[in-house]
Amino acid sequence: MGTAEDEPDWSRWQRPGPTARQRRHDVLLALLVLLTSAGMLVLVNSMGAYVFESAPALTEQLLWTTALTLPLALRRRFPLVVLAVVGVVFIAAQVRRIGDGFMPSVALFLAIYSAGAWSRNRRWARWTRIGVIVAMFTWLAVGLIWFLVEPAPFPDARGPLDPVLATVLYQVVFNLMFFLAAYFFGDLAWRSARGRAELTRRADQLRASQEENARGAIVAERIRIARDLHDVVAHHVSVMGIQASAARRVLGTDRELAASALHTVEETARTAISELRGLLGVLRADPQGEPDPAADHEASPGLAELPRLAAATRAAGIEVRYGEYGQPRPVPESVALTAYRVVQEALTNVVKHARARSAEVRVRFLDASLEIEVTDDGRGRDVTSEGGFGLLGMRERTAVHGGEFEAGPRRDGGFLVRASLPIPAADREELTRP
């Protein structure tokens, strides 16, 4: 991700060269201008409406037009060279008094525009265009002087101005607007390209920052999961140690009691391995940072704390209804912890984002699973399957137990969060054993 030190000096930015597609478009544009110019010459010569009083042979005029328009095929690759060539050929064609003056002016406009829009050296682009414009106005001045020396008659003149003065003003104003427009729009195109480059860089930086934040949030959530499950795994290991010690002591005197203790060790080990496997599956990616094993953390809460959590949310001004459905029974500590965290995060989102007046927490004790559901009557949120760090954390917590997670807007308004946490048969038997 770029920093202030890595930010480029945009005043020295150079526009990248044209793509292959743009080069093909330049060739097509040059051919189009050439064909249009040739067609205009044919029409002008057929009408005898020359821009000057006379013109050379049509073949020579076509050759001049070809020399004037074909360089445009390279206008984005070598903009300054093309401008210089087109400018020289334009004046030479004017000296030869070819029949049409409109299409040569179009070619010159495109050359000036391309030099401003595509030249990588801005200083050369500025002074080359200024030089060509000065040369064109010099040539215009020569033509006007020649016109003033031998002015043509204006038998149909009807305006309030002197015909000679009107002709001079028309030529000056028209050419001034023509060249300034080519200069202005060329610079505008270059600044627009630089603006797009800046926006692209900003978008790349923002995307990299978002990805880094997402990775950091995932790492932090995984560390929280690891710390929360630490107590549960430690509990299983402690139970296994106590039961194994008891089995060792009564192995010679009460084989039935020893067998029962060893059975408990076996089931507890399976449960611990199952939870560790789920945890490792979530934490498989390299966290790029080790959690602090000495950091303090709270004792793992469970289902018994859910009513208090609902009451705390009521204190924030939201009416929260809490209900348990089915026959309440003990559940594994890891499942209870995940249920608590899901409800906690869901209610936090209700307070922060939902703008809700009421919410409802439902805990369902099903035959082989525990289902948690949190709904609200707020405005809802547009959430995709990957949306939100809080939802991502709830989804990963549920995935540790192989459960199912659902979150999204409800049809009748508000938002729904539902987590289904399966309870292994071995845990159900152990927890219900007297």
Solvent accessible surface area in square Angstrom, and as a share of the most:
residue,aa,sasa,rsa
1,M,131,0.59
2,G,25,0.24
3,T,70,0.41
4,A,90,0.70
5,E,149,0.67
6,D,84,0.43
7,E,57,0.25
8,P,53,0.33
9,D,79,0.41
10,W,38,0.13
11,S,83,0.53
12,R,198,0.72
13,W,38,0.13
14,Q,91,0.40
15,R,26,0.10
16,P,86,0.54
17,G,47,0.45
18,P,16,0.10
19,T,79,0.46
20,A,50,0.39
21,R,159,0.58
22,Q,49,0.22
23,R,87,0.32
24,R,142,0.52
25,H,82,0.37
26,D,1,0.01
27,V,69,0.40
28,L,113,0.56
29,L,48,0.24
30,A,1,0.01
31,L,79,0.39
32,L,109,0.54
33,V,8,0.05
34,L,32,0.16
35,L,125,0.62
36,T,56,0.32
37,S,2,0.01
38,A,27,0.21
39,G,34,0.33
40,M,61,0.27
41,L,2,0.01
42,V,70,0.40
43,L,104,0.52
44,V,13,0.07
45,N,34,0.17
46,S,89,0.57
47,M,135,0.60
48,G,43,0.41
49,A,59,0.46
50,Y,70,0.27
51,V,84,0.48
52,F,51,0.21
53,E,173,0.78
54,S,71,0.46
55,A,30,0.23
56,P,26,0.16
57,A,69,0.53
58,L,67,0.33
59,T,93,0.54
60,E,51,0.23
61,Q,0,0.00
62,L,57,0.29
63,L,118,0.59
64,W,60,0.21
65,T,3,0.02
66,T,43,0.25
67,A,47,0.36
68,L,1,0.01
69,T,1,0.00
70,L,76,0.38
71,P,28,0.18
72,L,0,0.00
73,A,21,0.16
74,L,76,0.38
75,R,23,0.08
76,R,33,0.12
77,R,120,0.44
78,F,98,0.41
79,P,14,0.09
80,L,40,0.20
81,V,93,0.54
82,V,5,0.03
83,L,0,0.00
84,A,49,0.38
85,V,61,0.35
86,V,0,0.00
87,G,5,0.05
88,V,106,0.61
89,V,22,0.13
90,F,21,0.09
91,I,45,0.23
92,A,33,0.25
93,A,0,0.00
94,Q,23,0.10
95,V,88,0.51
96,R,110,0.40
97,R,106,0.39
98,I,1,0.01
99,G,1,0.01
100,D,10,0.05
101,G,17,0.16
102,F,126,0.53
103,M,13,0.06
104,P,4,0.02
105,S,27,0.17
106,V,43,0.25
107,A,0,0.00
108,L,1,0.00
109,F,54,0.23
110,L,33,0.16
111,A,0,0.00
112,I,0,0.00
113,Y,59,0.22
114,S,1,0.00
115,A,0,0.00
116,G,0,0.00
117,A,1,0.00
118,W,21,0.07
119,S,3,0.02
120,R,115,0.42
121,N,70,0.36
122,R,52,0.19
123,R,167,0.61
124,W,159,0.56
125,A,0,0.00
126,R,95,0.35
127,W,148,0.52
128,T,28,0.16
129,R,3,0.01
130,I,58,0.30
131,G,40,0.39
132,V,17,0.10
133,I,24,0.12
134,V,87,0.50
135,A,41,0.32
136,M,8,0.04
137,F,53,0.22
138,T,79,0.46
139,W,78,0.27
140,L,28,0.14
141,A,46,0.36
142,V,78,0.45
143,G,36,0.35
144,L,22,0.11
145,I,107,0.55
146,W,158,0.56
147,F,38,0.16
148,L,91,0.45
149,V,102,0.59
150,E,116,0.52
151,P,70,0.44
152,A,53,0.41
153,P,117,0.74
154,F,76,0.31
155,P,111,0.70
156,D,113,0.59
157,A,47,0.37
158,R,196,0.71
159,G,55,0.52
160,P,140,0.88
161,L,98,0.49
162,D,80,0.42
163,P,41,0.26
164,V,37,0.21
165,L,87,0.43
166,A,39,0.30
167,T,34,0.20
168,V,31,0.18
169,L,83,0.41
170,Y,137,0.52
171,Q,60,0.27
172,V,55,0.31
173,V,78,0.45
174,F,108,0.45
175,N,28,0.14
176,L,80,0.40
177,M,131,0.58
178,F,37,0.15
179,F,8,0.03
180,L,101,0.50
181,A,32,0.25
182,A,0,0.00
183,Y,46,0.18
184,F,103,0.43
185,F,99,0.41
186,G,0,0.00
187,D,26,0.13
188,L,78,0.39
189,A,22,0.17
190,W,19,0.07
191,R,108,0.39
192,S,51,0.33
193,A,8,0.06
194,R,60,0.22
195,G,28,0.26
196,R,131,0.48
197,A,29,0.22
198,E,45,0.20
199,L,127,0.63
200,T,80,0.47
201,R,69,0.25
202,R,104,0.38
203,A,42,0.32
204,D,69,0.36
205,Q,36,0.16
206,L,108,0.54
207,R,125,0.46
208,A,33,0.26
209,S,31,0.20
210,Q,103,0.46
211,E,87,0.39
212,E,86,0.39
213,N,85,0.43
214,A,30,0.23
215,R,126,0.46
216,G,39,0.38
217,A,28,0.22
218,I,42,0.21
219,V,34,0.20
220,A,53,0.41
221,E,23,0.10
222,R,43,0.16
223,I,37,0.19
224,R,102,0.37
225,I,3,0.02
226,A,29,0.23
227,R,71,0.26
228,D,10,0.05
229,L,7,0.03
230,H,107,0.48
231,D,48,0.25
232,V,1,0.01
233,V,29,0.16
234,A,44,0.34
235,H,80,0.36
236,H,24,0.11
237,V,89,0.51
238,S,63,0.41
239,V,32,0.18
240,M,48,0.22
241,G,42,0.40
242,I,116,0.59
243,Q,52,0.23
244,A,45,0.35
245,S,36,0.23
246,A,43,0.34
247,A,4,0.03
248,R,164,0.60
249,R,179,0.65
250,V,33,0.19
251,L,90,0.45
252,G,76,0.74
253,T,122,0.71
254,D,57,0.29
255,R,178,0.65
256,E,146,0.65
257,L,98,0.49
258,A,1,0.01
259,A,60,0.47
260,S,60,0.39
261,A,6,0.05
262,L,89,0.44
263,H,82,0.36
264,T,17,0.10
265,V,27,0.15
266,E,76,0.34
267,E,21,0.09
268,T,2,0.01
269,A,24,0.18
270,R,139,0.51
271,T,11,0.06
272,A,8,0.06
273,I,92,0.47
274,S,55,0.35
275,E,15,0.07
276,L,69,0.34
277,R,160,0.58
278,G,18,0.18
279,L,18,0.09
280,L,116,0.57
281,G,35,0.33
282,V,18,0.10
283,L,49,0.24
284,R,200,0.73
285,A,55,0.43
286,D,112,0.58
287,P,45,0.28
288,Q,151,0.67
289,G,39,0.38
290,E,158,0.71
291,P,51,0.32
292,D,78,0.41
293,P,135,0.85
294,A,84,0.65
295,A,31,0.24
296,D,140,0.73
297,H,83,0.37
298,E,132,0.59
299,A,89,0.69
300,S,38,0.24
301,P,21,0.13
302,G,13,0.12
303,L,28,0.14
304,A,87,0.68
305,E,43,0.19
306,L,1,0.01
307,P,61,0.38
308,R,157,0.57
309,L,26,0.13
310,A,1,0.01
311,A,47,0.36
312,A,63,0.49
313,T,12,0.07
314,R,94,0.34
315,A,92,0.72
316,A,60,0.47
317,G,65,0.63
318,I,15,0.07
319,E,96,0.43
320,V,1,0.01
321,R,123,0.45
322,Y,56,0.21
323,G,17,0.16
324,E,78,0.35
325,Y,101,0.39
326,G,55,0.53
327,Q,139,0.62
328,P,73,0.46
329,R,57,0.21
330,P,79,0.50
331,V,16,0.09
332,P,10,0.06
333,E,86,0.38
334,S,1,0.01
335,V,4,0.02
336,A,11,0.09
337,L,2,0.01
338,T,5,0.03
339,A,0,0.00
340,Y,24,0.09
341,R,31,0.11
342,V,1,0.00
343,V,1,0.01
344,Q,55,0.24
345,E,44,0.20
346,A,3,0.02
347,L,3,0.01
348,T,50,0.29
349,N,14,0.07
350,V,4,0.02
351,V,69,0.40
352,K,142,0.60
353,H,81,0.36
354,A,0,0.00
355,R,199,0.73
356,A,13,0.10
357,R,186,0.68
358,S,23,0.15
359,A,2,0.02
360,E,28,0.13
361,V,1,0.01
362,R,45,0.16
363,V,1,0.00
364,R,59,0.22
365,F,16,0.07
366,L,77,0.38
367,D,134,0.70
368,A,50,0.39
369,S,17,0.11
370,L,0,0.00
371,E,27,0.12
372,I,0,0.00
373,E,9,0.04
374,V,4,0.02
375,T,8,0.05
376,D,6,0.03
377,D,54,0.28
378,G,9,0.09
379,R,141,0.51
380,G,9,0.09
381,R,40,0.14
382,D,144,0.75
383,V,33,0.19
384,T,94,0.55
385,S,78,0.50
386,E,132,0.59
387,G,21,0.20
388,G,47,0.45
389,F,108,0.45
390,G,24,0.23
391,L,9,0.05
392,L,32,0.16
393,G,4,0.03
394,M,3,0.01
395,R,77,0.28
396,E,22,0.10
397,R,10,0.04
398,T,1,0.00
399,A,55,0.42
400,V,10,0.06
401,H,31,0.14
402,G,60,0.58
403,G,19,0.18
404,E,132,0.59
405,F,28,0.12
406,E,84,0.38
407,A,23,0.18
408,G,14,0.13
409,P,79,0.49
410,R,76,0.28
411,R,253,0.92
412,D,124,0.64
413,G,36,0.35
414,G,2,0.02
415,F,3,0.01
416,L,23,0.12
417,V,7,0.04
418,R,71,0.26
419,A,0,0.00
420,S,26,0.17
421,L,0,0.00
422,P,51,0.32
423,I,5,0.03
424,P,67,0.42
425,A,55,0.43
426,A,30,0.23
427,D,9,0.05
428,R,70,0.26
429,E,106,0.48
430,E,55,0.25
431,L,61,0.30
432,T,84,0.49
433,R,106,0.39
434,P,170,1.07
